[in-house]
Amino acid sequence: MNDRQTPRDAWPSPELDTLTLGMLPLNDAAPLVVARERGFFAEQGLDVTLSVESSWAGMRDAMQLALLDGAQMLPLMPLASTLGLDGRRTPMLSALTLSLGGNAITVSNALYDDMLAADPDAMAASPTSARALATVVRQRRERGAPPLRFASVYPFSSHRYLLRYWLAEGGVDPDRDLELRVVPPPLVAQQLEAGWLDGYCVGEPWNTLAARRERGRVLIGSHAIWQNGQEKVFAVREEWAQAYPATHRAVLRALLKACAWLEAPAHRGEAARLMCERGYLDVAPSVVEDSMLAEGASLTHGMSVFHRHAANFPWRSHLLWYAGQMRRWQHLDVDDAVLDECLSRCVRPDLFREAADDLGINYPLVDAKSEGEHGGAWVMEGRHGPLDMGGDRLLGGARFAPFLHS
């Protein structure tokens, strides 16, 4: 025990000892798999079963129907469920971020060749711009060709808004210039191979899989669109958190320990093998390992950050950035007061801090921060001294400074 940690005998005892938690077959489900398979849940007195869902819609339904105690979810899903925008109105909250980054945009080989021919300078830029795609769109319209088909994984997803952000920065109108579809993550590479999609934004390993099969080209990773942007959260129903606060806190402790364990490259390789060999991901372990370890190629790759840079802290400003993108594309029509009240319910840094205090983990003293100001490493004040933070640049140099109570 470190000298910051709360003595274990002072931790509240979990009200439940048997739980079922949901996940999707994605690299960034690794914290749940590691917590289960490496014994971090068991250390907290929890017997956890992981239910692998096939789609985010299935995950939503299972959570709203109380078939799961908690789940890996997209950041916007608790907000959409609480507001009644998605399925039946069911208040949900998140007190822990599982990962930052981890998505990428991949296109078919044919579209890649068309983009390269249309604007080789844009394709040579780093990060890759959508300007070449804008030229291809114009050329296709002039000759009467149908719109290109792009997919994201869910209507209320980070992928949808990262894709739109990249498209708009390059001069592509996602609503006018493309046909946008929703396809579950495990199916996007298959649909690209079959010619049903021209491109997609998805989490790993489904970008690396298309590249390894030589059926697609990865253009840009999510860190190049929003560096260290929030990607997956651990969410529970609000009523569940109120009924079982000590159980929730124990789950958060286990996941925090799993996320910290995952930062070691050697551990990521082990996690990749665990996820595949134990049946959580139906791909070759080498594909998962390649995509989890490709840190040097993060601008063109979906590399996940699991713990460093205060990655697990549930920033209210992260969710507000996504909500701002929803408003930008006229997908969210609520006033500031309603949004602020919902954010206070859906994002719970206070609950995170309780679990972090149990483990002696350093954390930010504020609930919101600006985005887009830092191109590289920086330092902010934490509960136990300085916190090393990562860059938070936004593609195109945009700045986002939310006005929230911190």
DRENDO-1510 file (C-alpha; in Angstrom, 1 decimal, always signed):
<recs>
REC; n; res; u; v; w
REC; 1; MET; +0.0; +0.0; +0.0 .
REC; 2; ASN; +1.4; +3.5; -0.8 .
REC; 3; ASP; +1.2; +6.3; +1.7 .
REC; 4; ARG; -1.6; +8.0; -0.2 .
REC; 5; GLN; -3.9; +4.9; -0.3 .
REC; 6; THR; -6.9; +4.4; +2.0 .
REC; 7; PRO; -6.4; +1.3; +4.2 .
REC; 8; ARG; -8.2; -1.6; +2.6 .
REC; 9; ASP; -10.1; -2.3; +5.8 .
REC; 10; ALA; -11.7; +1.1; +5.5 .
REC; 11; TRP; -13.1; +0.4; +2.0 .
REC; 12; PRO; -16.9; -0.1; +2.0 .
REC; 13; SER; -17.9; -3.7; +1.4 .
REC; 14; PRO; -19.6; -4.4; -1.9 .
REC; 15; GLU; -23.4; -5.0; -1.6 .
REC; 16; LEU; -23.2; -7.5; -4.5 .
REC; 17; ASP; -20.5; -10.1; -5.3 .
REC; 18; THR; -21.8; -11.4; -8.6 .
REC; 19; LEU; -22.0; -9.1; -11.7 .
REC; 20; THR; -22.5; -9.3; -15.4 .
REC; 21; LEU; -20.8; -6.5; -17.4 .
REC; 22; GLY; -21.1; -5.9; -21.1 .
REC; 23; MET; -18.4; -5.3; -23.7 .
REC; 24; LEU; -18.0; -5.2; -27.5 .
REC; 25; PRO; -15.3; -7.1; -29.4 .
REC; 26; LEU; -12.9; -4.1; -29.6 .
REC; 27; ASN; -9.3; -3.5; -28.4 .
REC; 28; ASP; -10.6; -0.9; -25.9 .
REC; 29; ALA; -12.6; -3.5; -24.1 .
REC; 30; ALA; -9.2; -4.7; -22.8 .
REC; 31; PRO; -9.6; -3.2; -19.3 .
REC; 32; LEU; -12.7; -5.3; -18.6 .
REC; 33; VAL; -11.0; -8.5; -20.0 .
REC; 34; VAL; -7.8; -7.8; -18.0 .
REC; 35; ALA; -9.8; -7.1; -14.8 .
REC; 36; ARG; -11.6; -10.4; -15.3 .
REC; 37; GLU; -8.8; -12.6; -16.5 .
REC; 38; ARG; -5.9; -11.2; -14.4 .
REC; 39; GLY; -7.9; -11.2; -11.2 .
REC; 40; PHE; -8.4; -7.5; -10.5 .
REC; 41; PHE; -12.2; -8.0; -10.1 .
REC; 42; ALA; -11.6; -11.0; -7.8 .
REC; 43; GLU; -9.3; -8.9; -5.6 .
REC; 44; GLN; -12.2; -6.7; -5.0 .
REC; 45; GLY; -14.4; -9.6; -4.0 .
REC; 46; LEU; -16.3; -9.6; -7.3 .
REC; 47; ASP; -17.2; -12.6; -9.5 .
REC; 48; VAL; -17.7; -11.0; -12.9 .
REC; 49; THR; -19.1; -12.5; -16.1 .
REC; 50; LEU; -18.4; -10.6; -19.3 .
REC; 51; SER; -21.1; -10.6; -21.9 .
REC; 52; VAL; -19.9; -9.9; -25.4 .
REC; 53; GLU; -22.5; -8.0; -27.3 .
REC; 54; SER; -22.7; -7.8; -31.1 .
REC; 55; SER; -23.6; -4.2; -31.5 .
REC; 56; TRP; -24.0; -0.9; -29.6 .
REC; 57; ALA; -27.8; -1.1; -30.0 .
REC; 58; GLY; -27.7; -4.5; -28.3 .
REC; 59; MET; -25.6; -3.0; -25.5 .
REC; 60; ARG; -28.1; -0.2; -25.1 .
REC; 61; ASP; -31.0; -2.5; -24.9 .
REC; 62; ALA; -29.3; -4.8; -22.4 .
REC; 63; MET; -28.4; -1.9; -20.2 .
REC; 64; GLN; -31.9; -0.2; -20.4 .
REC; 65; LEU; -33.6; -3.6; -19.6 .
REC; 66; ALA; -31.3; -4.2; -16.6 .
REC; 67; LEU; -29.8; -7.3; -18.2 .
REC; 68; LEU; -26.4; -6.0; -17.4 .
REC; 69; ASP; -25.0; -4.4; -14.2 .
REC; 70; GLY; -22.7; -2.1; -16.2 .
REC; 71; ALA; -20.9; -1.9; -19.5 .
REC; 72; GLN; -18.2; -0.5; -21.7 .
REC; 73; MET; -20.1; +2.3; -23.6 .
REC; 74; LEU; -19.5; +5.2; -25.9 .
REC; 75; PRO; -19.3; +8.5; -24.1 .
REC; 76; LEU; -22.6; +9.9; -25.6 .
REC; 77; MET; -24.7; +6.8; -24.8 .
REC; 78; PRO; -25.4; +7.7; -21.1 .
REC; 79; LEU; -26.3; +11.2; -22.2 .
REC; 80; ALA; -28.6; +10.0; -25.0 .
REC; 81; SER; -30.2; +7.5; -22.7 .
REC; 82; THR; -30.7; +10.0; -19.9 .
REC; 83; LEU; -32.3; +12.5; -22.2 .
REC; 84; GLY; -34.5; +9.9; -23.8 .
REC; 85; LEU; -32.9; +10.3; -27.3 .
REC; 86; ASP; -32.0; +6.7; -27.6 .
REC; 87; GLY; -34.3; +3.8; -26.8 .
REC; 88; ARG; -36.3; +4.1; -23.6 .
REC; 89; ARG; -35.5; +7.0; -21.3 .
REC; 90; THR; -33.1; +5.4; -18.7 .
REC; 91; PRO; -30.8; +7.7; -16.7 .
REC; 92; MET; -27.2; +6.4; -16.8 .
REC; 93; LEU; -23.9; +7.7; -15.6 .
REC; 94; SER; -20.2; +7.2; -16.0 .
REC; 95; ALA; -17.5; +7.7; -13.4 .
REC; 96; LEU; -14.5; +6.3; -15.3 .
REC; 97; THR; -13.0; +6.7; -18.8 .
REC; 98; LEU; -11.7; +3.4; -20.1 .
REC; 99; SER; -9.6; +4.8; -22.9 .
REC; 100; LEU; -8.6; +7.7; -25.0 .
REC; 101; GLY; -8.3; +7.5; -28.8 .
REC; 102; GLY; -8.4; +4.1; -30.5 .
REC; 103; ASN; -10.4; +4.8; -33.6 .
REC; 104; ALA; -9.3; +5.4; -37.2 .
REC; 105; ILE; -10.8; +6.1; -40.6 .
REC; 106; THR; -10.2; +3.4; -43.3 .
REC; 107; VAL; -11.1; +3.5; -47.0 .
REC; 108; SER; -11.3; +0.8; -49.7 .
REC; 109; ASN; -8.3; +0.3; -52.0 .
REC; 110; ALA; -10.2; +1.7; -54.9 .
REC; 111; LEU; -11.2; +4.9; -53.1 .
REC; 112; TYR; -7.6; +5.3; -51.9 .
REC; 113; ASP; -6.3; +5.1; -55.4 .
REC; 114; ASP; -9.0; +7.6; -56.6 .
REC; 115; MET; -8.0; +10.0; -53.8 .
REC; 116; LEU; -4.3; +9.7; -54.6 .
REC; 117; ALA; -4.9; +10.5; -58.2 .
REC; 118; ALA; -7.2; +13.4; -57.4 .
REC; 119; ASP; -4.9; +15.2; -55.0 .
REC; 120; PRO; -1.5; +13.6; -54.3 .
REC; 121; ASP; -0.4; +16.6; -52.1 .
REC; 122; ALA; -3.3; +16.2; -49.7 .
REC; 123; MET; -2.7; +12.5; -49.5 .
REC; 124; ALA; +1.0; +13.1; -48.7 .
REC; 125; ALA; +0.2; +15.5; -45.9 .
REC; 126; SER; +0.4; +14.3; -42.3 .
REC; 127; PRO; -2.2; +14.0; -41.0 .
REC; 128; THR; -4.1; +13.0; -44.1 .
REC; 129; SER; -6.6; +15.6; -45.2 .
REC; 130; ALA; -10.1; +14.9; -46.6 .
REC; 131; ARG; -9.3; +17.4; -49.4 .
REC; 132; ALA; -8.6; +14.6; -51.8 .
REC; 133; LEU; -11.9; +13.0; -50.9 .
REC; 134; ALA; -13.7; +16.3; -51.6 .
REC; 135; THR; -12.2; +16.3; -55.1 .
REC; 136; VAL; -13.3; +12.7; -55.7 .
REC; 137; VAL; -16.8; +13.6; -54.5 .
REC; 138; ARG; -17.0; +16.5; -57.0 .
REC; 139; GLN; -15.7; +14.3; -59.9 .
REC; 140; ARG; -18.2; +11.6; -59.1 .
REC; 141; ARG; -21.1; +14.1; -59.0 .
REC; 142; GLU; -20.0; +15.6; -62.4 .
REC; 143; ARG; -20.2; +12.2; -64.0 .
REC; 144; GLY; -23.4; +11.2; -62.3 .
REC; 145; ALA; -21.9; +8.5; -60.1 .
REC; 146; PRO; -23.8; +7.6; -56.9 .
REC; 147; PRO; -22.6; +9.0; -53.5 .
REC; 148; LEU; -19.8; +7.2; -51.7 .
REC; 149; ARG; -20.9; +5.0; -48.7 .
REC; 150; PHE; -19.3; +5.6; -45.4 .
REC; 151; ALA; -20.1; +4.0; -42.0 .
REC; 152; SER; -19.8; +4.7; -38.4 .
REC; 153; VAL; -20.8; +2.3; -35.7 .
REC; 154; TYR; -23.7; +4.0; -33.9 .
REC; 155; PRO; -25.8; +7.2; -34.1 .
REC; 156; PHE; -24.6; +8.4; -30.7 .
REC; 157; SER; -20.9; +7.6; -31.2 .
REC; 158; SER; -17.6; +9.3; -31.0 .
REC; 159; HIS; -16.9; +7.7; -34.4 .
REC; 160; ARG; -19.8; +9.5; -36.1 .
REC; 161; TYR; -18.6; +12.9; -34.9 .
REC; 162; LEU; -14.9; +12.3; -35.4 .
REC; 163; LEU; -15.7; +11.3; -39.0 .
REC; 164; ARG; -17.8; +14.3; -39.6 .
REC; 165; TYR; -15.2; +16.6; -38.1 .
REC; 166; TRP; -12.5; +15.2; -40.5 .
REC; 167; LEU; -14.8; +15.4; -43.5 .
REC; 168; ALA; -15.8; +19.0; -42.8 .
REC; 169; GLU; -12.2; +20.1; -42.3 .
REC; 170; GLY; -11.4; +18.8; -45.8 .
REC; 171; GLY; -14.4; +20.4; -47.4 .
REC; 172; VAL; -16.8; +17.4; -47.6 .
REC; 173; ASP; -20.4; +18.0; -46.4 .
REC; 174; PRO; -21.2; +14.7; -44.7 .
REC; 175; ASP; -25.0; +15.2; -45.2 .
REC; 176; ARG; -24.9; +16.3; -48.8 .
REC; 177; ASP; -21.9; +14.6; -50.3 .
REC; 178; LEU; -22.0; +11.1; -48.9 .
REC; 179; GLU; -24.3; +8.3; -47.9 .
REC; 180; LEU; -23.7; +7.6; -44.2 .
REC; 181; ARG; -24.6; +4.3; -42.7 .
REC; 182; VAL; -24.5; +2.6; -39.3 .
REC; 183; VAL; -22.7; -0.7; -39.2 .
REC; 184; PRO; -21.7; -2.7; -36.0 .
REC; 185; PRO; -17.9; -2.7; -35.5 .
REC; 186; PRO; -17.3; -6.5; -36.2 .
REC; 187; LEU; -19.0; -6.1; -39.6 .
REC; 188; VAL; -17.3; -3.0; -41.1 .
REC; 189; ALA; -14.2; -4.7; -42.5 .
REC; 190; GLN; -16.3; -7.5; -44.0 .
REC; 191; GLN; -18.6; -4.9; -45.7 .
REC; 192; LEU; -15.6; -3.0; -47.1 .
REC; 193; GLU; -14.2; -6.2; -48.6 .
REC; 194; ALA; -17.6; -7.0; -50.1 .
REC; 195; GLY; -17.8; -3.6; -51.8 .
REC; 196; TRP; -20.8; -2.4; -49.7 .
REC; 197; LEU; -18.8; +0.3; -48.1 .
REC; 198; ASP; -16.2; +2.8; -49.4 .
REC; 199; GLY; -15.0; +3.8; -46.0 .
REC; 200; TYR; -15.6; +3.8; -42.3 .
REC; 201; CYS; -14.6; +5.1; -38.9 .
REC; 202; VAL; -14.3; +2.3; -36.3 .
REC; 203; GLY; -12.2; +1.2; -33.3 .
REC; 204; GLU; -9.4; -1.3; -33.5 .
REC; 205; PRO; -8.7; -4.0; -34.4 .
REC; 206; TRP; -11.1; -3.6; -37.4 .
REC; 207; ASN; -8.8; -1.0; -39.2 .
REC; 208; THR; -5.7; -3.1; -38.8 .
REC; 209; LEU; -7.6; -6.2; -40.0 .
REC; 210; ALA; -8.6; -4.5; -43.3 .
REC; 211; ALA; -5.0; -3.3; -43.8 .
REC; 212; ARG; -3.6; -6.8; -43.0 .
REC; 213; ARG; -5.9; -8.4; -45.5 .
REC; 214; GLU; -4.9; -5.7; -48.0 .
REC; 215; ARG; -8.5; -4.8; -48.6 .
REC; 216; GLY; -8.4; -1.3; -47.1 .
REC; 217; ARG; -6.0; +1.6; -46.3 .
REC; 218; VAL; -6.0; +3.4; -42.9 .
REC; 219; LEU; -6.0; +7.1; -43.5 .
REC; 220; ILE; -6.0; +8.8; -40.1 .
REC; 221; GLY; -6.2; +7.9; -36.5 .
REC; 222; SER; -8.5; +9.6; -34.0 .
REC; 223; HIS; -5.5; +11.1; -32.1 .
REC; 224; ALA; -4.9; +13.2; -35.3 .
REC; 225; ILE; -8.5; +14.5; -35.2 .
REC; 226; TRP; -8.7; +15.0; -31.4 .
REC; 227; GLN; -5.5; +14.1; -29.6 .
REC; 228; ASN; -6.2; +12.1; -26.5 .
REC; 229; GLY; -10.0; +12.6; -26.9 .
REC; 230; GLN; -12.3; +10.4; -24.8 .
REC; 231; GLU; -13.3; +7.1; -26.4 .
REC; 232; LYS; -14.9; +4.5; -24.1 .
REC; 233; VAL; -16.4; +4.8; -20.7 .
REC; 234; PHE; -17.6; +2.4; -18.0 .
REC; 235; ALA; -21.3; +3.2; -17.5 .
REC; 236; VAL; -24.1; +2.0; -15.1 .
REC; 237; ARG; -27.7; +2.9; -14.7 .
REC; 238; GLU; -28.2; +5.8; -12.2 .
REC; 239; GLU; -30.6; +3.7; -10.1 .
REC; 240; TRP; -28.0; +0.9; -9.9 .
REC; 241; ALA; -25.3; +3.2; -8.8 .
REC; 242; GLN; -27.6; +4.6; -6.1 .
REC; 243; ALA; -28.6; +1.1; -4.9 .
REC; 244; TYR; -25.1; -0.4; -4.9 .
REC; 245; PRO; -22.6; +2.4; -4.3 .
REC; 246; ALA; -19.9; +0.2; -2.7 .
REC; 247; THR; -20.1; -2.3; -5.5 .
REC; 248; HIS; -19.8; +0.4; -8.1 .
REC; 249; ARG; -16.7; +1.8; -6.2 .
REC; 250; ALA; -15.2; -1.7; -6.1 .
REC; 251; VAL; -15.7; -2.1; -9.9 .
REC; 252; LEU; -14.0; +1.3; -10.5 .
REC; 253; ARG; -11.0; +0.2; -8.4 .
REC; 254; ALA; -10.6; -3.0; -10.3 .
REC; 255; LEU; -10.8; -1.2; -13.7 .
REC; 256; LEU; -8.4; +1.5; -12.6 .
REC; 257; LYS; -5.9; -1.2; -11.7 .
REC; 258; ALA; -6.5; -2.9; -15.0 .
REC; 259; CYS; -6.0; +0.3; -17.0 .
REC; 260; ALA; -2.7; +1.0; -15.2 .
REC; 261; TRP; -1.5; -2.5; -15.9 .
REC; 262; LEU; -2.3; -2.1; -19.6 .
REC; 263; GLU; +0.1; +0.8; -20.1 .
REC; 264; ALA; +3.2; -1.5; -20.2 .
REC; 265; PRO; +3.8; -2.7; -23.8 .
REC; 266; ALA; +4.5; -6.2; -22.7 .
REC; 267; HIS; +1.2; -6.3; -20.9 .
REC; 268; ARG; -0.6; -5.1; -24.0 .
REC; 269; GLY; +0.7; -8.1; -25.9 .
REC; 270; GLU; -0.5; -10.4; -23.1 .
REC; 271; ALA; -3.9; -8.6; -23.2 .
REC; 272; ALA; -4.1; -9.1; -26.9 .
REC; 273; ARG; -3.6; -12.9; -26.5 .
REC; 274; LEU; -6.1; -13.0; -23.6 .
REC; 275; MET; -8.8; -11.3; -25.6 .
REC; 276; CYS; -8.4; -13.7; -28.6 .
REC; 277; GLU; -7.6; -16.9; -26.9 .
REC; 278; ARG; -10.4; -16.6; -24.3 .
REC; 279; GLY; -12.9; -15.9; -27.1 .
REC; 280; TYR; -13.6; -12.2; -26.6 .
REC; 281; LEU; -12.3; -11.2; -30.0 .
REC; 282; ASP; -12.6; -13.5; -33.1 .
REC; 283; VAL; -9.4; -12.4; -34.9 .
REC; 284; ALA; -5.8; -13.5; -34.9 .
REC; 285; PRO; -3.9; -12.4; -31.7 .
REC; 286; SER; -1.2; -10.8; -33.9 .
REC; 287; VAL; -3.8; -8.4; -35.4 .
REC; 288; VAL; -4.8; -7.2; -32.0 .
REC; 289; GLU; -1.3; -7.1; -30.7 .
REC; 290; ASP; -0.1; -5.0; -33.8 .
REC; 291; SER; -2.9; -2.5; -33.3 .
REC; 292; MET; -2.4; -2.2; -29.6 .
REC; 293; LEU; +1.3; -1.7; -29.8 .
REC; 294; ALA; +1.5; +0.7; -32.9 .
REC; 295; GLU; +2.2; +3.8; -30.8 .
REC; 296; GLY; +4.7; +5.2; -33.2 .
REC; 297; ALA; +2.1; +5.4; -35.9 .
REC; 298; SER; -0.6; +7.0; -33.8 .
REC; 299; LEU; -1.5; +9.7; -36.3 .
REC; 300; THR; -2.6; +7.0; -38.8 .
REC; 301; HIS; -3.6; +4.4; -36.3 .
REC; 302; GLY; -6.2; +3.7; -33.7 .
REC; 303; MET; -3.9; +3.5; -30.7 .
REC; 304; SER; -5.6; +3.5; -27.3 .
REC; 305; VAL; -4.3; +5.3; -24.2 .
REC; 306; PHE; -5.6; +3.4; -21.2 .
REC; 307; HIS; -4.1; +5.2; -18.1 .
REC; 308; ARG; -1.4; +7.8; -18.6 .
REC; 309; HIS; -2.2; +11.5; -18.9 .
REC; 310; ALA; -5.1; +11.1; -16.4 .
REC; 311; ALA; -6.8; +9.0; -19.1 .
REC; 312; ASN; -9.3; +7.5; -16.7 .
REC; 313; PHE; -10.7; +10.8; -15.3 .
REC; 314; PRO; -14.2; +11.5; -16.5 .
REC; 315; TRP; -13.9; +15.0; -17.8 .
REC; 316; ARG; -17.2; +16.8; -18.2 .
REC; 317; SER; -15.6; +18.9; -20.9 .
REC; 318; HIS; -15.0; +15.7; -23.0 .
REC; 319; LEU; -18.7; +14.9; -23.1 .
REC; 320; LEU; -19.5; +18.6; -23.7 .
REC; 321; TRP; -17.3; +18.6; -26.8 .
REC; 322; TYR; -19.2; +15.7; -28.2 .
REC; 323; ALA; -22.5; +17.4; -27.3 .
REC; 324; GLY; -21.2; +20.5; -29.2 .
REC; 325; GLN; -20.6; +18.4; -32.3 .
REC; 326; MET; -24.1; +17.0; -32.0 .
REC; 327; ARG; -25.4; +20.6; -31.9 .
REC; 328; ARG; -23.2; +21.5; -34.9 .
REC; 329; TRP; -24.9; +18.9; -37.0 .
REC; 330; GLN; -28.4; +19.6; -35.6 .
REC; 331; HIS; -28.6; +16.3; -33.8 .
REC; 332; LEU; -29.2; +17.8; -30.3 .
REC; 333; ASP; -31.9; +20.3; -29.5 .
REC; 334; VAL; -31.8; +21.1; -25.8 .
REC; 335; ASP; -30.9; +24.4; -24.0 .
REC; 336; ASP; -27.8; +25.0; -22.0 .
REC; 337; ALA; -29.6; +24.5; -18.6 .
REC; 338; VAL; -31.0; +21.1; -19.5 .
REC; 339; LEU; -27.6; +20.0; -21.0 .
REC; 340; ASP; -25.7; +21.2; -17.9 .
REC; 341; GLU; -28.1; +19.4; -15.5 .
REC; 342; CYS; -27.8; +16.2; -17.6 .
REC; 343; LEU; -24.0; +16.5; -17.6 .
REC; 344; SER; -24.0; +16.7; -13.8 .
REC; 345; ARG; -25.9; +13.5; -13.6 .
REC; 346; CYS; -24.2; +11.6; -16.4 .
REC; 347; VAL; -20.5; +12.4; -15.7 .
REC; 348; ARG; -19.4; +11.8; -12.1 .
REC; 349; PRO; -15.9; +12.8; -11.2 .
REC; 350; ASP; -16.8; +12.8; -7.6 .
REC; 351; LEU; -17.3; +9.0; -7.7 .
REC; 352; PHE; -14.1; +8.6; -9.6 .
REC; 353; ARG; -12.2; +10.5; -6.9 .
REC; 354; GLU; -13.5; +8.1; -4.2 .
REC; 355; ALA; -12.2; +5.1; -6.0 .
REC; 356; ALA; -8.9; +6.9; -6.8 .
REC; 357; ASP; -8.5; +7.9; -3.2 .
REC; 358; ASP; -8.9; +4.2; -2.2 .
REC; 359; LEU; -5.9; +3.4; -4.4 .
REC; 360; GLY; -3.8; +6.5; -3.8 .
REC; 361; ILE; -4.0; +7.5; -7.5 .
REC; 362; ASN; -3.4; +11.1; -8.4 .
REC; 363; TYR; -6.3; +13.0; -10.2 .
REC; 364; PRO; -7.3; +16.5; -11.4 .
REC; 365; LEU; -8.8; +18.9; -9.0 .
REC; 366; VAL; -11.2; +20.4; -11.6 .
REC; 367; ASP; -14.0; +18.7; -13.6 .
REC; 368; ALA; -13.5; +20.5; -16.9 .
REC; 369; LYS; -10.6; +21.7; -19.1 .
REC; 370; SER; -10.0; +23.4; -22.4 .
REC; 371; GLU; -9.3; +21.3; -25.5 .
REC; 372; GLY; -7.1; +22.2; -28.4 .
REC; 373; GLU; -4.6; +24.4; -26.5 .
REC; 374; HIS; -1.7; +21.8; -26.1 .
REC; 375; GLY; +0.2; +20.3; -29.0 .
REC; 376; GLY; +2.3; +18.2; -26.7 .
REC; 377; ALA; +3.0; +17.3; -23.1 .
REC; 378; TRP; +1.9; +19.8; -20.4 .
REC; 379; VAL; +1.3; +19.7; -16.6 .
REC; 380; MET; -1.7; +20.4; -14.4 .
REC; 381; GLU; -2.2; +20.4; -10.7 .
REC; 382; GLY; -3.5; +17.2; -9.2 .
REC; 383; ARG; -4.6; +15.9; -5.8 .
REC; 384; HIS; -1.2; +14.5; -5.0 .
REC; 385; GLY; +1.0; +17.0; -7.0 .
REC; 386; PRO; +1.7; +17.7; -10.7 .
REC; 387; LEU; -0.1; +15.5; -13.3 .
REC; 388; ASP; +1.7; +14.9; -16.6 .
REC; 389; MET; -0.9; +15.5; -19.4 .
REC; 390; GLY; -0.8; +14.7; -23.1 .
REC; 391; GLY; -1.6; +16.9; -26.0 .
REC; 392; ASP; -5.2; +17.8; -26.8 .
REC; 393; ARG; -4.9; +19.4; -30.2 .
REC; 394; LEU; -7.9; +19.4; -32.5 .
REC; 395; LEU; -7.5; +19.0; -36.3 .
REC; 396; GLY; -7.4; +22.5; -37.9 .
REC; 397; GLY; -6.2; +24.2; -34.8 .
REC; 398; ALA; -9.6; +24.7; -33.2 .
REC; 399; ARG; -10.0; +25.6; -29.5 .
REC; 400; PHE; -12.8; +24.5; -27.2 .
REC; 401; ALA; -13.1; +26.2; -23.8 .
REC; 402; PRO; -16.3; +25.0; -22.1 .
REC; 403; PHE; -18.0; +27.1; -19.5 .
REC; 404; LEU; -18.8; +24.6; -16.8 .
REC; 405; HIS; -18.8; +24.6; -13.0 .
REC; 406; SER; -15.6; +22.8; -12.0 .
</recs>
